[in-house]
Amino acid sequence: MPSYTVTVATGSQWFAGTDDYVYLSLQGTAGCSERHLLDKPFYNDFERGAIDSYDVTVEEDLGEIQLIIIEKRKYWYQDDWYLRYITVKMPTGDYLEFPCYSWITDEKEIVLRDGRGESHKKPYFLQNILNS
């Protein structure tokens, strides 16, 4: 089973961190991952200025990762989160960076594309929709 290392960088501004639940889905040219909760037991994730890494294992190869979906859901009380960027280390050892550099407020789902600025094949989920 392929494994990806996801590194999440939280901003260093005052109140940039969050205690909310953060989920991640990977979208590639050959498939989509399930939603993964990014959480380390007994660790305070996504603190101001932190860079946290998580291992995400998927059932099948997703191909080239083209976008990621981040979901933020309320834990105890609603707080905002400043997400700088997410880096994904591919099973091949290559790295992709997904810049955000913005506040994520409320309970939201955001889509981040990689920061290379290249044209890509359509993501797997769009191929199915557009070919129907």
N, C-alpha and C positions, 0 to 999 in steps of 0.2 A: 504494500500500500504506500503510495507516495506521501511524503511529509514535507510541509512547508514551514518555514520559520517566519512568523509575522512579528515585526517590531513596530511598536506604536510610540510616537513622540508627542507628549502633551506640552502645551505652551508654558512659558515661565511667568506669564502675567499673573497678577493677583487674581485669585479665585478661578484659575484656569483648569484645575483638576475637577474630577467628578467621582462620586460614589455610586453613580447609576450603573445599571447593567449595560455592557457593551458587547454586541454580537457582530460577527464578521462572516460574510459569504464570499467565496472566490468564484469568479466567472471567467471561464477560459474558452478557447476555440473548440475544445472537444467535450466540454461539459461544465456543470455547475456543482459546487460543493453544497453541503447542507449548512445551515446556520450554526456557527460555533460560538459559544459563550467564551469570551476572553476573560479568564479569571484564574488567579493562582490562590490556592487555599492558604489562609492565614497570612495574606499579603495585601497591602493597601495599594491596589492597582490605580493607575491614571492620576497620580498625584502631580501637583504643579511642578513642571520642569523635568518630569520623569521620562525615561525611555525604557519601556517594558517589552519583553519578548515572550512569545507564545508559540508552541508547536501545534500545528494544525494538520491532522492526518485525514486523508480522504480515501474513498474506496477505489477510485480509478483515476488514471492520469487525466488532468483537466486540459492538457495542451498548454498553449501560451496564455498566461493570465492577462486579461485585457482590462478588467475592471473589478473592483471590490465594492461590496455593499456593507455599510456600517449602520447598525441600529443602536440607538440609545434609548433605554427604557428605565423608567423611574424605579429606584430602589426604596428609599425611605421618604425623601422629599425631593422635589424637582430642583436640580441644579444644572447650570450650563457647563459646557466643556469646550476648551480650546484645543482642537486637534491640529498639530503642525503637519505631520505626515505619517504615512505607514510605508514600511519597507517589507517586501516579501522576498525571502530567499527561496528560490526554486529548488526542486530535487536535483537539478543539474548543477547547482552551485551559483547560478546567475542571480543577480539582484534586480528587482524592479522597485521603483519608488512611486508612490501615489500621494502627491501633494494635496493638502487641504487648506491649511493656514486660515482657518475660520472658526467661529463659534458655532457649536451645535447646541441649539436650545430646544427645550421641551422634549417630547418623545418623538424622535424623527428617525427616518431612514434616509441615508445619503449615498449617492453613487460617486465613486472616485475612479477616474481613468488614470492610467500610468502617465508619468510626466515626460516621456520620451518625445512626444509630439510627432510620432510617425503614424502613417495610415496602417490599419490592421484589418484582418478578416473580421467579419461580423461575429460577435460573441455567440456562443452556442444557443442561448435562449432566444436570440433574435433570428437565427437561421431558421429555427422551427416556426416562428411566427410569420416571418416574411415569405417562407416557401409554402405556406398553407394556402 
